[in-house]
Amino acid sequence: MSDPPDRVLILIVAFSIEAVLAYPATLFRAIGHPVSWIGALIAALDSRLNRPDYSFALRRAAGVATVLLLLAGSLSAGVVLEMAVPAIPYLGFAIVVLVVAMLISSGNLDQHVRAVTTALRADGLAGGRRSIAKIVGRDPDTLDEAAICRAAIESLAENASDGVTAPALWLLLGGLPGMIAYKAINTADSMIGHLSERHRAFGWAAARLDDLVNLPASRLTGLMFIAAAAVVPGASASSAWRAYRRDARLHRSPNAGWPEAAMAGALGLRLAGPRIYSGVLVEDHWMGDGRAEATVRDIDRALMLYRTAFGGALLIVAAIAVIVYSVGGWS
């Protein structure tokens, strides 16, 4: 699958499968997930190399070595899997499609955010807190219903970039090796890239590299939300564009602000803002200038925007591939 047309075809088939089936919980319980396998390796390297008796400089160097090992392993795995396509044509193609489907989280993300709306409608605040705790790191007991709804929408916006756009983009740019390497970097950032005392030095390389590889996808996801807002009833593309340009750079994350600001503007909401993590208040700028009192209905609207954005993007990618290939093909 070294050619762009192959990557586009694999992406479309895999995206369709994952959007419908997500990742079955029974399968996860039986064999885990590629991300959990990568996570187990990262945890082992963290335990082995991130020694408290090492100096700050040595721990940072160990973190750089960890990232290099992850990149070498993930790129090698991708190359080996891609070699299966010409070697065993039909089975090889099916294997690669399934791997790509497992590494894209469009349906899984949709499922987890919908679960918050289901819990809020069925069990009220207590149910919403239990459900939101599965997808965000903030203290659920500090959240009222509006804060739970905002958290669900923020998670949808941010993870649309990290979990869907970015892996798809790196697949198109670098094939399966590029996609697996991206997932390894992103998983490393989520596990060791935070500013805790243990990972301030060791996780530095993972955090910086994750910021870099997510930069194009975060901007693109925001633009996709703006485009979707032009066709989704009740959404505003002009407000999404205004918030995207004005607020995105104010977010404490170099990437999360772009999709969150566009989503906030499109829906007439305020997202982000001050939040509590592990008892610590994090002062963050608001994204958007609408109302902060988000509702369950707003989560439904956010999901509609999300589905429209990615459904439309997939159709556009497919159409471009068909046109380019029919005119003269890829060189």
NUVO-403146 format. One record per residue (C-alpha): x, y, z; residue in one letter. Coordinates in steps of 0.25 Angstrom, whole numbers, m for minus. Example, Ala and Ser with C-alpha at 12.3 -4.5 7.8 and 13.67 -1.06 7.14 Angstrom:
2
@xx->49 | yy->m18 | zz->31 | res->a
@xx->55 | yy->m4 | zz->29 | res->s
! end
This chain:
331
@xx->0 | yy->0 | zz->0 | res->m
@xx->11 | yy->9 | zz->m3 | res->s
@xx->2 | yy->17 | zz->m14 | res->d
@xx->m7 | yy->28 | zz->m9 | res->p
@xx->m19 | yy->21 | zz->m16 | res->p
@xx->m17 | yy->9 | zz->m8 | res->d
@xx->m16 | yy->17 | zz->5 | res->r
@xx->m29 | yy->25 | zz->1 | res->v
@xx->m37 | yy->12 | zz->m1 | res->l
@xx->m32 | yy->5 | zz->11 | res->i
@xx->m36 | yy->18 | zz->19 | res->l
@xx->m50 | yy->18 | zz->14 | res->i
@xx->m52 | yy->3 | zz->16 | res->v
@xx->m46 | yy->4 | zz->30 | res->a
@xx->m53 | yy->16 | zz->34 | res->f
@xx->m67 | yy->11 | zz->30 | res->s
@xx->m64 | yy->m2 | zz->38 | res->i
@xx->m60 | yy->5 | zz->50 | res->e
@xx->m71 | yy->16 | zz->49 | res->a
@xx->m82 | yy->4 | zz->50 | res->v
@xx->m75 | yy->m6 | zz->59 | res->l
@xx->m65 | yy->3 | zz->68 | res->a
@xx->m56 | yy->m7 | zz->76 | res->y
@xx->m65 | yy->m18 | zz->82 | res->p
@xx->m63 | yy->m18 | zz->97 | res->a
@xx->m63 | yy->m34 | zz->97 | res->t
@xx->m51 | yy->m33 | zz->87 | res->l
@xx->m44 | yy->m23 | zz->96 | res->f
@xx->m46 | yy->m32 | zz->108 | res->r
@xx->m41 | yy->m44 | zz->101 | res->a
@xx->m28 | yy->m38 | zz->94 | res->i
@xx->m27 | yy->m23 | zz->98 | res->g
@xx->m25 | yy->m13 | zz->87 | res->h
@xx->m13 | yy->m8 | zz->79 | res->p
@xx->m12 | yy->4 | zz->88 | res->v
@xx->m12 | yy->m4 | zz->101 | res->s
@xx->m1 | yy->m12 | zz->95 | res->w
@xx->7 | yy->0 | zz->92 | res->i
@xx->3 | yy->5 | zz->106 | res->g
@xx->9 | yy->m7 | zz->113 | res->a
@xx->22 | yy->m5 | zz->106 | res->l
@xx->22 | yy->9 | zz->110 | res->i
@xx->19 | yy->6 | zz->124 | res->a
@xx->31 | yy->m5 | zz->124 | res->a
@xx->41 | yy->6 | zz->119 | res->l
@xx->36 | yy->16 | zz->129 | res->d
@xx->38 | yy->6 | zz->140 | res->s
@xx->52 | yy->2 | zz->135 | res->r
@xx->58 | yy->15 | zz->130 | res->l
@xx->51 | yy->26 | zz->138 | res->n
@xx->59 | yy->24 | zz->151 | res->r
@xx->57 | yy->33 | zz->162 | res->p
@xx->72 | yy->33 | zz->166 | res->d
@xx->76 | yy->38 | zz->152 | res->y
@xx->79 | yy->53 | zz->149 | res->s
@xx->69 | yy->62 | zz->142 | res->f
@xx->78 | yy->61 | zz->130 | res->a
@xx->79 | yy->46 | zz->130 | res->l
@xx->64 | yy->44 | zz->132 | res->r
@xx->62 | yy->54 | zz->120 | res->r
@xx->72 | yy->46 | zz->111 | res->a
@xx->65 | yy->33 | zz->115 | res->a
@xx->52 | yy->39 | zz->111 | res->g
@xx->58 | yy->42 | zz->97 | res->v
@xx->63 | yy->28 | zz->96 | res->a
@xx->49 | yy->23 | zz->100 | res->t
@xx->43 | yy->31 | zz->89 | res->v
@xx->53 | yy->26 | zz->79 | res->l
@xx->51 | yy->12 | zz->83 | res->l
@xx->36 | yy->14 | zz->81 | res->l
@xx->38 | yy->20 | zz->67 | res->l
@xx->47 | yy->9 | zz->63 | res->a
@xx->37 | yy->m2 | zz->67 | res->g
@xx->25 | yy->4 | zz->62 | res->s
@xx->31 | yy->8 | zz->48 | res->l
@xx->36 | yy->m6 | zz->47 | res->s
@xx->23 | yy->m12 | zz->51 | res->a
@xx->16 | yy->m4 | zz->40 | res->g
@xx->26 | yy->m8 | zz->29 | res->v
@xx->24 | yy->m23 | zz->33 | res->v
@xx->9 | yy->m22 | zz->32 | res->l
@xx->10 | yy->m14 | zz->19 | res->e
@xx->18 | yy->m25 | zz->13 | res->m
@xx->7 | yy->m35 | zz->15 | res->a
@xx->m2 | yy->m27 | zz->4 | res->v
@xx->6 | yy->m32 | zz->m8 | res->p
@xx->11 | yy->m45 | zz->m2 | res->a
@xx->m3 | yy->m50 | zz->1 | res->i
@xx->m12 | yy->m40 | zz->m7 | res->p
@xx->m26 | yy->m42 | zz->m1 | res->y
@xx->m23 | yy->m46 | zz->13 | res->l
@xx->m12 | yy->m36 | zz->14 | res->g
@xx->m21 | yy->m25 | zz->9 | res->f
@xx->m32 | yy->m30 | zz->20 | res->a
@xx->m21 | yy->m30 | zz->31 | res->i
@xx->m17 | yy->m16 | zz->28 | res->v
@xx->m31 | yy->m11 | zz->27 | res->v
@xx->m34 | yy->m17 | zz->41 | res->l
@xx->m22 | yy->m11 | zz->47 | res->v
@xx->m25 | yy->3 | zz->41 | res->v
@xx->m40 | yy->1 | zz->47 | res->a
@xx->m34 | yy->m2 | zz->61 | res->m
@xx->m25 | yy->11 | zz->60 | res->l
@xx->m36 | yy->20 | zz->56 | res->i
@xx->m46 | yy->24 | zz->67 | res->s
@xx->m58 | yy->31 | zz->60 | res->s
@xx->m69 | yy->21 | zz->64 | res->g
@xx->m62 | yy->18 | zz->78 | res->n
@xx->m62 | yy->33 | zz->81 | res->l
@xx->m76 | yy->35 | zz->76 | res->d
@xx->m80 | yy->23 | zz->85 | res->q
@xx->m74 | yy->29 | zz->98 | res->h
@xx->m79 | yy->43 | zz->96 | res->v
@xx->m93 | yy->37 | zz->93 | res->r
@xx->m92 | yy->29 | zz->106 | res->a
@xx->m91 | yy->42 | zz->114 | res->v
@xx->m105 | yy->47 | zz->108 | res->t
@xx->m111 | yy->33 | zz->111 | res->t
@xx->m106 | yy->34 | zz->126 | res->a
@xx->m111 | yy->48 | zz->128 | res->l
@xx->m125 | yy->45 | zz->122 | res->r
@xx->m126 | yy->32 | zz->130 | res->a
@xx->m119 | yy->35 | zz->143 | res->d
@xx->m118 | yy->50 | zz->144 | res->g
@xx->m105 | yy->56 | zz->150 | res->l
@xx->m100 | yy->44 | zz->157 | res->a
@xx->m101 | yy->36 | zz->144 | res->g
@xx->m94 | yy->47 | zz->136 | res->g
@xx->m83 | yy->48 | zz->146 | res->r
@xx->m80 | yy->33 | zz->145 | res->r
@xx->m80 | yy->33 | zz->130 | res->s
@xx->m72 | yy->46 | zz->128 | res->i
@xx->m61 | yy->40 | zz->137 | res->a
@xx->m58 | yy->30 | zz->127 | res->k
@xx->m54 | yy->40 | zz->116 | res->i
@xx->m48 | yy->52 | zz->124 | res->v
@xx->m38 | yy->54 | zz->135 | res->g
@xx->m45 | yy->65 | zz->143 | res->r
@xx->m51 | yy->62 | zz->156 | res->d
@xx->m65 | yy->58 | zz->153 | res->p
@xx->m71 | yy->61 | zz->167 | res->d
@xx->m68 | yy->76 | zz->164 | res->t
@xx->m76 | yy->76 | zz->151 | res->l
@xx->m91 | yy->80 | zz->150 | res->d
@xx->m99 | yy->76 | zz->138 | res->e
@xx->m95 | yy->88 | zz->130 | res->a
@xx->m80 | yy->85 | zz->133 | res->a
@xx->m82 | yy->70 | zz->129 | res->i
@xx->m88 | yy->74 | zz->116 | res->c
@xx->m77 | yy->84 | zz->113 | res->r
@xx->m67 | yy->73 | zz->117 | res->a
@xx->m73 | yy->63 | zz->107 | res->a
@xx->m73 | yy->73 | zz->96 | res->i
@xx->m59 | yy->77 | zz->99 | res->e
@xx->m54 | yy->63 | zz->99 | res->s
@xx->m62 | yy->60 | zz->86 | res->l
@xx->m55 | yy->72 | zz->79 | res->a
@xx->m41 | yy->69 | zz->84 | res->e
@xx->m41 | yy->54 | zz->82 | res->n
@xx->m47 | yy->56 | zz->68 | res->a
@xx->m33 | yy->62 | zz->64 | res->s
@xx->m25 | yy->52 | zz->72 | res->d
@xx->m33 | yy->40 | zz->70 | res->g
@xx->m38 | yy->42 | zz->56 | res->v
@xx->m32 | yy->53 | zz->48 | res->t
@xx->m18 | yy->51 | zz->52 | res->a
@xx->m17 | yy->36 | zz->50 | res->p
@xx->m24 | yy->37 | zz->36 | res->a
@xx->m15 | yy->48 | zz->32 | res->l
@xx->m2 | yy->41 | zz->36 | res->w
@xx->m7 | yy->28 | zz->29 | res->l
@xx->m9 | yy->36 | zz->16 | res->l
@xx->4 | yy->43 | zz->17 | res->l
@xx->13 | yy->31 | zz->22 | res->g
@xx->5 | yy->19 | zz->21 | res->g
@xx->3 | yy->9 | zz->32 | res->l
@xx->17 | yy->11 | zz->38 | res->p
@xx->13 | yy->26 | zz->39 | res->g
@xx->0 | yy->23 | zz->45 | res->m
@xx->5 | yy->13 | zz->56 | res->i
@xx->17 | yy->23 | zz->59 | res->a
@xx->7 | yy->34 | zz->61 | res->y
@xx->m2 | yy->25 | zz->71 | res->k
@xx->11 | yy->21 | zz->78 | res->a
@xx->15 | yy->36 | zz->80 | res->i
@xx->1 | yy->40 | zz->84 | res->n
@xx->0 | yy->29 | zz->94 | res->t
@xx->13 | yy->32 | zz->100 | res->a
@xx->9 | yy->46 | zz->102 | res->d
@xx->m4 | yy->42 | zz->109 | res->s
@xx->4 | yy->33 | zz->119 | res->m
@xx->17 | yy->41 | zz->121 | res->i
@xx->16 | yy->54 | zz->115 | res->g
@xx->9 | yy->62 | zz->126 | res->h
@xx->17 | yy->71 | zz->136 | res->l
@xx->16 | yy->62 | zz->148 | res->s
@xx->29 | yy->61 | zz->156 | res->e
@xx->32 | yy->47 | zz->152 | res->r
@xx->30 | yy->51 | zz->137 | res->h
@xx->35 | yy->65 | zz->136 | res->r
@xx->48 | yy->61 | zz->130 | res->a
@xx->45 | yy->47 | zz->125 | res->f
@xx->33 | yy->51 | zz->117 | res->g
@xx->38 | yy->63 | zz->111 | res->w
@xx->42 | yy->57 | zz->98 | res->a
@xx->28 | yy->50 | zz->96 | res->a
@xx->21 | yy->63 | zz->100 | res->a
@xx->28 | yy->72 | zz->90 | res->r
@xx->28 | yy->61 | zz->79 | res->l
@xx->13 | yy->59 | zz->81 | res->d
@xx->11 | yy->74 | zz->80 | res->d
@xx->18 | yy->74 | zz->67 | res->l
@xx->11 | yy->62 | zz->60 | res->v
@xx->m3 | yy->67 | zz->64 | res->n
@xx->m1 | yy->81 | zz->59 | res->l
@xx->m6 | yy->79 | zz->45 | res->p
@xx->m18 | yy->71 | zz->49 | res->a
@xx->m23 | yy->80 | zz->60 | res->s
@xx->m24 | yy->92 | zz->50 | res->r
@xx->m30 | yy->83 | zz->40 | res->l
@xx->m41 | yy->78 | zz->49 | res->t
@xx->m45 | yy->92 | zz->53 | res->g
@xx->m46 | yy->95 | zz->39 | res->l
@xx->m55 | yy->83 | zz->37 | res->m
@xx->m64 | yy->87 | zz->48 | res->f
@xx->m65 | yy->101 | zz->42 | res->i
@xx->m69 | yy->95 | zz->28 | res->a
@xx->m79 | yy->85 | zz->35 | res->a
@xx->m85 | yy->97 | zz->42 | res->a
@xx->m89 | yy->103 | zz->29 | res->a
@xx->m99 | yy->91 | zz->26 | res->v
@xx->m103 | yy->87 | zz->40 | res->v
@xx->m116 | yy->93 | zz->44 | res->p
@xx->m115 | yy->103 | zz->56 | res->g
@xx->m100 | yy->103 | zz->55 | res->a
@xx->m92 | yy->116 | zz->51 | res->s
@xx->m80 | yy->115 | zz->42 | res->a
@xx->m77 | yy->130 | zz->43 | res->s
@xx->m77 | yy->129 | zz->58 | res->s
@xx->m68 | yy->116 | zz->58 | res->a
@xx->m58 | yy->123 | zz->49 | res->w
@xx->m58 | yy->136 | zz->58 | res->r
@xx->m55 | yy->127 | zz->70 | res->a
@xx->m45 | yy->119 | zz->63 | res->y
@xx->m37 | yy->131 | zz->59 | res->r
@xx->m38 | yy->138 | zz->72 | res->r
@xx->m38 | yy->128 | zz->83 | res->d
@xx->m30 | yy->115 | zz->79 | res->a
@xx->m17 | yy->121 | zz->82 | res->r
@xx->m21 | yy->124 | zz->96 | res->l
@xx->m23 | yy->110 | zz->100 | res->h
@xx->m12 | yy->104 | zz->109 | res->r
@xx->m10 | yy->93 | zz->99 | res->s
@xx->m4 | yy->97 | zz->86 | res->p
@xx->m14 | yy->88 | zz->78 | res->n
@xx->m27 | yy->85 | zz->86 | res->a
@xx->m31 | yy->100 | zz->85 | res->g
@xx->m33 | yy->99 | zz->70 | res->w
@xx->m44 | yy->88 | zz->69 | res->p
@xx->m50 | yy->93 | zz->83 | res->e
@xx->m51 | yy->108 | zz->78 | res->a
@xx->m58 | yy->104 | zz->65 | res->a
@xx->m68 | yy->95 | zz->72 | res->m
@xx->m71 | yy->105 | zz->82 | res->a
@xx->m73 | yy->116 | zz->72 | res->g
@xx->m82 | yy->107 | zz->63 | res->a
@xx->m91 | yy->103 | zz->75 | res->l
@xx->m92 | yy->117 | zz->81 | res->g
@xx->m85 | yy->111 | zz->94 | res->l
@xx->m73 | yy->115 | zz->103 | res->r
@xx->m64 | yy->103 | zz->105 | res->l
@xx->m51 | yy->100 | zz->113 | res->a
@xx->m49 | yy->111 | zz->124 | res->g
@xx->m45 | yy->108 | zz->138 | res->p
@xx->m45 | yy->93 | zz->142 | res->r
@xx->m41 | yy->84 | zz->154 | res->i
@xx->m32 | yy->73 | zz->152 | res->y
@xx->m28 | yy->64 | zz->164 | res->s
@xx->m32 | yy->76 | zz->173 | res->g
@xx->m24 | yy->86 | zz->166 | res->v
@xx->m31 | yy->98 | zz->159 | res->l
@xx->m26 | yy->100 | zz->145 | res->v
@xx->m29 | yy->114 | zz->140 | res->e
@xx->m31 | yy->113 | zz->125 | res->d
@xx->m37 | yy->123 | zz->115 | res->h
@xx->m51 | yy->121 | zz->110 | res->w
@xx->m53 | yy->117 | zz->95 | res->m
@xx->m64 | yy->124 | zz->89 | res->g
@xx->m73 | yy->135 | zz->94 | res->d
@xx->m87 | yy->128 | zz->95 | res->g
@xx->m94 | yy->122 | zz->107 | res->r
@xx->m86 | yy->113 | zz->117 | res->a
@xx->m99 | yy->106 | zz->121 | res->e
@xx->m98 | yy->94 | zz->112 | res->a
@xx->m109 | yy->84 | zz->111 | res->t
@xx->m111 | yy->69 | zz->107 | res->v
@xx->m117 | yy->75 | zz->94 | res->r
@xx->m104 | yy->82 | zz->92 | res->d
@xx->m96 | yy->69 | zz->92 | res->i
@xx->m106 | yy->63 | zz->82 | res->d
@xx->m103 | yy->76 | zz->73 | res->r
@xx->m88 | yy->74 | zz->75 | res->a
@xx->m89 | yy->59 | zz->70 | res->l
@xx->m97 | yy->64 | zz->58 | res->m
@xx->m86 | yy->74 | zz->55 | res->l
@xx->m75 | yy->63 | zz->57 | res->y
@xx->m82 | yy->53 | zz->48 | res->r
@xx->m84 | yy->63 | zz->37 | res->t
@xx->m70 | yy->68 | zz->37 | res->a
@xx->m64 | yy->54 | zz->36 | res->f
@xx->m74 | yy->48 | zz->27 | res->g
@xx->m72 | yy->60 | zz->18 | res->g
@xx->m57 | yy->60 | zz->19 | res->a
@xx->m57 | yy->45 | zz->15 | res->l
@xx->m66 | yy->48 | zz->3 | res->l
@xx->m57 | yy->59 | zz->m2 | res->i
@xx->m44 | yy->50 | zz->0 | res->v
@xx->m51 | yy->39 | zz->m8 | res->a
@xx->m55 | yy->49 | zz->m19 | res->a
@xx->m41 | yy->55 | zz->m21 | res->i
@xx->m35 | yy->41 | zz->m21 | res->a
@xx->m45 | yy->37 | zz->m32 | res->v
@xx->m43 | yy->50 | zz->m40 | res->i
@xx->m28 | yy->50 | zz->m39 | res->v
@xx->m27 | yy->35 | zz->m43 | res->y
@xx->m36 | yy->36 | zz->m55 | res->s
@xx->m29 | yy->48 | zz->m60 | res->v
@xx->m15 | yy->43 | zz->m60 | res->g
@xx->m13 | yy->35 | zz->m47 | res->g
@xx->m2 | yy->37 | zz->m37 | res->w
@xx->12 | yy->37 | zz->m41 | res->s
! end
